[in-house]
Amino acid sequence: MIKRTMRTTRILFTALGLLFNTAGCSSANSDVSSSPKAGTRTTITDPLMAEAPGTLVLNDYSGTCKIDYSNTSEGYVFVTYTGSAAKVQIQITNPDGTVYPYPLKLNSAEDFPLTGGDGTYQINVFEQISGDNYAVCLSGSFSVTLNDEFRPYLYPSQYINYTKDSSCVQLGIQLSGECDTDIEYIGKVYDYVTTNITYDQEMASDPPANYIPDPDSTLECKTGICFDYASLMCAMLRSQGIPTKLQVGYTSQVYHAWISVYLEGTGWVDGVIKFDGKTWTLMDPTLGSYEAGSDVASYTKNGTNYYVQYNY
């Protein structure tokens, strides 16, 4: 069985280095302004939603498991399991050989991203036989050519789950309406999340296996671990048409989740935002804001401290 945990003592969010000079992003107020300015940014009110039209489907022999690969060019597949197994796992092997394990929710269709670019993907669905013993119930191989490289990072998925009516999407619409640019909107999202969501130390000390974040639940409870922060920010940015990666990996020996944001004319912004359990610190190694020998520069530029394992 694949066991996934999110053990963390600090949170890292990749992106947003340019926020040092972003207007309208003060963290003094934790709530959305009651009298916001009217911004000129084009606000998206109908975000992209993944669909499973059933035009290209692979089924198992019993008809209890299927993979809908109709929209691989958009960067995702749907997997459905309606059998009797108590637990089901899937593995998606990217063209470079990286294996992405996921838990699969039973009796519902879930969409999963294809984040390895163009090439051949292998998808295996495993159903639990007993304990940690699993057997393959469906396996398929698909050749993928993406409509563009950003498509996998513009849709909701299992770890970044939202609908058009989700609270996080509606909040994003509200905040976007106050902004003139994408970078200003990103700043407002960062400001809102980091001032309204508190870090759940208890969960972080012993997170459940196969933990799946829920952006709306995080908004409602106003607490979460690194995975929750990253998922919520991803949902609010993607639903406004900003390509955003939810990244999982390591800093030193600690497992983390963070985000990376794409800006036109800039590319994937790789500044760092860090939370140490007490305070937030905005760091900007890409703009050289810190001296080469500083602790910040050493920490963020040392490959052994910062390693991306998965892009979702």
N, C-alpha and C positions, 0 to 999 in steps of 0.2 A: 504494500500500500504506500502511496505517496503521501507523506505528512508535510504539510506546509505550516510554518509558524512565523510570527512577526515579533521577535524578541528585540526590544530596543530601549535604549536609555536616552536617545536624542533623535530628533527628526531632521532629515535633510530634504530640501525641496530644490531640485535643479531648475534653474531659470531665473528670470527677473533681475539680472544684474543691472539693467538700465534703470531700475526703479529709484536709484539715488536721485535722479533728476526728473522724476515723474510728478507732474502737478496733480493736485486734488486727491492725494492718497494719504492724508494724515491719519495716523492710527489713534488720534485722541478720542474720536467718537466710535463706539463699538456698534451702534445701530445705524441703519440707513437713514440719511438725512430726511427730515419730514418735509423740507422745502428744497428739493434737489434742483440743480440747474438743468436746463434742457440741452443735451449734448447733440453733436452733429454726427456721431458715429452711426453707421447703419446697423440697427439692432435687428437680430434674427429672431422672429417670432414663430418660425416653423422649422425647427432644427432637423437635421438628418436623422432618420430612424432606420434601423436594420429591419429587413423583411425576409421572409422565407416563402417565396412564391411556389416552390415545389416543382420548378421546371427541370432541375437537375438534382436527383435524389438517389442516394445509395442506401439500401435496406439490408438488414440481416435476414437470415433464413426464416426466423420466427415472426418477423414483422413488429418486433417490440423496440427496435432501435433503428434510427435513421439519421443520415447526415445530409442536410440540404446544402449543396454547394452551388446554388444558382447564382449567387452574388460574390463569388471569389474575386472578381475584378474590382469590387468595392472594398475588399479587404476583410471579409468575414465569412464564416460558415455558421449554420445552425445545427445543433445536435439535440435529438430527442430520445428519451428512453422511457418506455412504459411497461417494462418487464417486472419481475417479482423480486429482483435483487434489492437488498437493503441499501447498498451503496454502489455508486458507479463513478469511475474516474475516466478522464480522457487524457490522451497525450497528443500534442501537435508537434511534429518534428519539422522545423523550418528548413529551408534549402541549405543553410550552412551547417545543419546537423544538430542545432540546439533543440533540446526537448523541453516543451512547455507543458507541465502537468496542471490539470484543473479538476476540481470536484464537479460533478454534474448533478444539478437539481433534478429530482425524479418527476416524471409525469408532466413535464413542461418543456417547451423548446427554448434553448439558451443559445445566444450568439457568442462566438469566440473570434478574436481578431487574428488576422494573418499578418504578422508584423515583420516578417523576414524578407520583404520585397518580392520581386519576381522569382519564379522558380517552382520546383516541385515540393509539395507538402505531403507528409504522411500523417493520417489521423487514425488513431487506435482508440476504441472504446472498450473499457474493461468493466465487467460486472463482478461484484463480490460473490465468491463461492462460500467462504467461511473465514472469519478472522481477517488475517492479512493476505489471504489467498484470493487472487483475482484471475479471471479468464477473459480472453479477448472475445467479445461478442460481435464486433464489427470493425473492419479495417478498410481504409481506402487511401488512394494516392491521387493527388490532383495537381495539374500544371496550372500555375497562376500567373496572370499578367495583370497588374494593377492599372486602373484607369489613371491614377497618379500616385506617387509615393506617400502622399499625406492621407489618403482615404482611410487607412486603418485607424488613424488618430483623430477622426472626425465623427465617429459613430459611438453610441453607447455599447457596452459589452458587459460581460459578467462582473468584472471588478469595477466597472464605471457604469453602473446601471441607473438609467433614468428614462422617463417618457416625456412627451411634450407637456404634460400636466404636472410634472414633478415640481416640488417646492423649490429645489435647487435651480431648475430651469427658469421658473418664474422670477426667482430672485436675480438670476443673471440678466433677464430681460429688464428688470427694474434698474439694476446698476448700470447696464449698458446705456440705457436711456439718458444717463447723467454724464456720459463720456463723449469726448471728441475723437479719440483714437483707440486703437487696440491696446497700446501700452498703458494708456490711462485706465482702460477697463481691467487689464490684468492687475494693475496696481490696486484697484478698488476691490477686486476679488481677493487678492492677498490680504489686504487690510481687513476686510470683513471676516475672513476665515480665521486669521491669526488673532483677532481681538475678540471673537465671539465663541470660538471652540477651545475648550480646555483639554489638556493632555490627561489621558486616563492612565495614571501610574499603575493602578491595580491590574487592569487588563494587560498592560505592557509587560508586567512582571510574569504573567503566565497566560499568554493569548491562546485561544482555542485553535486546534488544528483545523486546516482547511477554512480559515476565517475569510469571509466574504464581506467587504464593506458595503454600506448602504448610504449613499449621500444624503438622502432625505432624513434617514434616521439620525445621522450625525448632526444635521441641522436642528432637528427636534430636540435631541438629547444635549446638544452643545458640548459634547465630549467625544474623544476618540484617540486612537493610536495613530502612528505614522501612516498606515494604510488608509485610514479614514480621512485624514487631512489631504492626502494625495488624491484619493478618489473624488472627494468633494470638489477640489479645485479643478480636477480634470473635467468633471461633469459640467461645471459652470463655464469653463473655457471652450470645451468642444461644442457645447450647445450654442455658443455664439460664433462658431465657425473658425475657431483658433486651434490649429493642430497642436495636440498636447499628448505627450507620452507619460504614462504611469510607469515609472521605472523601479525595479526592485534589485537590490544588491547588497553589498557590504561596505562598511567603513570600519577598517581594522577588522575585528572579529564580530562586529554587531550587524545584524540583519536590519535593513531599512527599506522604506518606500519613499519616493520623491517624484518630482515631475520635471519634465523638460518641455519648453514652449517654443514654437516656431514663429518667428516674426519675419514678414517680408522685408527684404533688404538687409536683414541681419542674419538670418538662419536660425539654427537651434541655439537658443541662449543658454549658456552653461555657467552662469553665476550660481551661487549657492546661498540658500537660506537655511539656517541651522537653529534648532530648538534643543536646549540641553536639559529640559525638564523644569526650568525656572524662567528663563528669559529667551527671547528671540534675538538673533543677530543676523543682520543682512551683510553678506560678503560679496565682493565682486572681483574675483581673480582675473577675469577677462579684460577688465579695464585697468588692471595694474594699480588698484587703489591701495594696495598694501605693499610694503617693502618686501623684497625677495626673501629676506631671511626671517620674516615674521612667522609666528605660530600659525596664523591664518593661511598664509601662502604655502607653508610647508604641509599643512593638513589637507588643503584642497587640491594641491598639485601632486601629492604623493599617490601614485597608483595603488600602493598597498592599502591606503586609507579609503580610497573611493573606487569601487568596482561595480559596474552595471552587469547584472546577471540576466535580467529579463526586461524586455520592453513590452508593455501591454497597451 
